Amino acid sequence: MEEKIRNSDLKFTKDVSTNLQHFIKSLLTVDVSNRLGTKGVEEIQAHPWLKKVNFDKVHNKVYKPPFIPQIQDQFDTN
């Protein structure tokens, strides 16, 4: 399975936008020097897929998450 993960091309369903596909592929680029984010978090934040995200609001925890899992303790992985 690891071999498949490392050597297979990513395949996306039709409902995944071109911008999102590019964003994911850019984060998973094998060559670290070409990977999105190697020049800093600003490079990631500037990606077109994230253009509607207000990072000041993210930083200030203004956005409400759509789901908050119930956990038993810090080691709970359920």
C-alpha positions, 0 to 999 in steps of 0.5 A, a space after each residue: 500500500 505504501 508503494 501505491 501511495 508514493 508512486 500513484 497519481 492522485 485521482 479526484 472526483 469531478 466535484 473537486 474543483 481545479 483550485 482545490 486539486 492544485 492546492 492539494 497537489 502543491 502541498 504533496 509535491 515530493 520535491 520540497 523546494 517546489 512544495 507549497 509552503 516552503 517559502 512560509 505560511 503566507 504562500 499557503 494563505 495566498 493560494 487561490 483556493 483559500 482566497 475567501 478565508 479571512 486569516 485574521 478571523 481564523 487566528 482570533 478563533 471567530 469561525 465556528 467549526 462545523 463539528 466538534 468531536 467529543 473526546 475522552 482525553 488527549 489520547 482519544 483517537 475514536 
